[in-house]
């Protein structure tokens, strides 16, 4: 069954993403789904449109497309944003933004420390 996540809306010529942006983070990253939104962490502060510009640049890099194909439709002054991605199929957007479970490195369990006597 191929269901579309709640944070993604398919339109005839574009895809809409509902995002929750966390500015001033340690790195730019897709942090994964969070309810009906996709959480994105950004290093830039939410001052003078810096976080919005960084978001568009980051998404364009992740999707390997020009920045003019990405538009913030709603939430220019909010952490909750809706972004339109033009000309990229929904399935491609999902594949490029979210790693498949096979691509996620597994954490090895720690071996117990030897007890000192």
Phi, psi and omega per residue, in radians:
X1 nan 2.253 -3.071
X2 -1.893 1.559 -3.113
X3 -1.740 2.576 3.126
X4 -1.545 2.345 3.105
X5 -1.083 2.725 -3.101
X6 -1.106 -0.493 -3.090
X7 -1.432 -0.009 -3.096
X8 -2.110 2.245 3.092
X9 -2.122 2.186 -3.133
X10 -1.574 2.256 3.065
X11 -2.070 2.907 -3.072
X12 -0.961 -0.720 -3.078
X13 -2.031 0.068 -3.053
X14 -2.755 3.100 3.081
X15 -2.209 2.375 3.051
X16 -1.819 2.295 3.075
X17 -1.976 2.313 2.997
X18 -1.668 2.129 -3.041
X19 -2.138 2.611 2.900
X20 -2.011 2.004 -3.063
X21 -1.691 2.312 3.080
X22 -1.999 1.712 3.140
X23 -1.301 2.949 3.120
X24 1.019 0.668 3.095
X25 -1.605 3.028 -3.115
X26 -1.316 -0.395 3.112
X27 -2.702 2.786 3.020
X28 -1.416 2.157 -3.098
X29 -2.831 2.736 2.947
X30 -1.549 2.015 -3.055
X31 -1.569 -0.070 3.091
X32 1.839 3.006 -3.129
X33 -1.141 2.513 3.090
X34 -2.442 1.603 -3.081
X35 1.156 -2.125 -3.114
X36 -1.662 0.237 -3.125
X37 -2.286 2.818 3.027
X38 -1.815 2.190 -3.078
X39 -1.515 2.290 3.135
X40 -2.192 2.255 3.076
X41 -1.786 2.418 -3.122
X42 -2.287 2.545 -3.131
X43 -1.385 -0.426 -3.057
X44 -1.338 2.660 3.100
X45 -1.398 2.779 3.128
X46 -1.455 0.938 -3.069
X47 -2.203 2.417 3.068
X48 0.900 0.703 3.071
X49 1.171 0.183 -3.087
X50 -1.110 -0.737 -3.121
X51 -1.174 -0.675 3.110
X52 -1.122 -0.769 3.121
X53 -1.125 -0.723 3.113
X54 -1.132 -0.678 3.112
X55 -1.074 -0.832 -3.140
X56 -1.092 -0.768 3.122
X57 -1.092 -0.780 -3.126
X58 -1.113 -0.820 3.137
X59 -1.118 -0.691 3.113
X60 -1.095 -0.706 3.093
X61 -1.133 -0.772 -3.123
X62 -1.123 -0.656 -3.070
X63 -1.635 -0.045 3.116
X64 0.955 0.907 -3.131
X65 -2.433 2.863 3.078
X66 -1.181 2.642 -3.118
X67 -1.102 -0.451 -3.117
X68 -1.272 -0.086 3.040
X69 -1.557 -0.034 -3.124
X70 -2.107 2.235 -3.054
X71 -2.389 2.286 3.037
X72 -1.436 1.970 -3.052
X73 -1.521 -0.672 -3.081
X74 -2.513 2.528 3.042
X75 1.634 0.533 -3.134
X76 -1.010 -0.488 -3.110
X77 -2.056 0.471 -3.091
X78 -2.386 2.785 3.038
X79 -1.315 -0.413 3.130
X80 -1.618 2.003 -3.029
X81 -2.218 2.724 2.981
X82 -2.124 2.184 -3.049
X83 -2.077 2.320 3.077
X84 -1.717 2.282 3.070
X85 -2.006 2.039 -3.014
X86 -1.701 2.325 2.976
X87 1.425 0.162 3.100
X88 -2.116 2.208 -3.132
X89 -1.078 2.620 -3.095
X90 -0.986 -0.750 -3.108
X91 -1.092 -0.675 3.106
X92 -1.159 -0.737 3.102
X93 -1.007 -0.829 -3.139
X94 -1.097 -0.751 -3.126
X95 -1.118 -0.661 -3.092
X96 -1.402 -0.530 -3.098
X97 -1.556 -0.593 -3.094
X98 -1.994 2.156 3.105
X99 -1.213 2.569 3.072
X100 -1.270 2.734 -3.130
X101 -0.985 -0.504 3.130
X102 -1.252 -0.433 -3.124
X103 -1.481 -0.263 -3.104
X104 -1.398 2.147 -3.134
X105 -1.157 2.420 3.116
X106 -1.502 2.491 3.055
X107 -1.469 2.235 3.094
X108 -1.343 2.423 3.103
X109 -1.159 2.499 3.096
X110 -1.247 2.459 3.053
X111 -1.426 2.506 -3.106
X112 -1.135 2.558 3.095
X113 -1.276 2.502 3.052
X114 -1.202 2.415 -3.134
X115 -1.435 2.390 3.082
X116 -1.564 2.448 -3.123
X117 -1.971 nan nan
